[in-house]
């Protein structure tokens, strides 16, 4: 039975380029998980209109993770 690569190429897929893009996207996605978690931490309380004293801290966590994600983006783009 053929492997994934053979099956993919038989279907007409460009395995080397597809896998390279997939790995780059997966690396980027993994780098965004902390930002996603920081945003999710504030979304539900805001939706529920909760009065909280830690919104500034939650916002700061989002800003920090955004900066980390931007650094990852720049690193992936070769420092540009």
C-alpha positions, -999 to 999 in steps of 0.1 A, spaced: 0 0 0 14 34 -9 23 60 18 9 94 22 34 111 -1 27 87 -30 -10 90 -25 -9 128 -24 13 130 -55 -8 105 -74 -38 128 -67 -17 156 -83 -5 173 -51 29 190 -49 41 172 -18 75 190 -11 60 225 -14 28 217 4 46 201 33 70 231 35 40 255 36 22 233 62 52 232 85 57 269 83 20 275 90 20 250 119 50 267 134 33 301 131 0 287 145 18 272 175 34 306 181 0 322 182 -15 299 208 -4 321 238 -19 351 221 -51 332 214 -53 321 251 -47 357 263 -75 370 241 -99 342 252 -92 351 288 -109 385 284 -136 377 258 -161 359 280 -160 383 309 -165 412 284 -194 394 268 -210 388 302 -203 425 311 -186 414 342 -172 442 364 -137 432 372 -106 449 385 -81 429 364 -90 441 329 -59 462 327 -38 431 335 -56 410 309 -50 437 283 -13 438 292 -11 401 288 -26 405 253 -2 433 244 28 411 256 17 381 236 10 403 206 46 415 208 59 379 210 38 370 180 52 399 160 87 389 169 79 353 157 65 368 124 96 388 119 119 358 126 99 337 102 102 364 75 140 365 80 141 396 102 121 419 80 
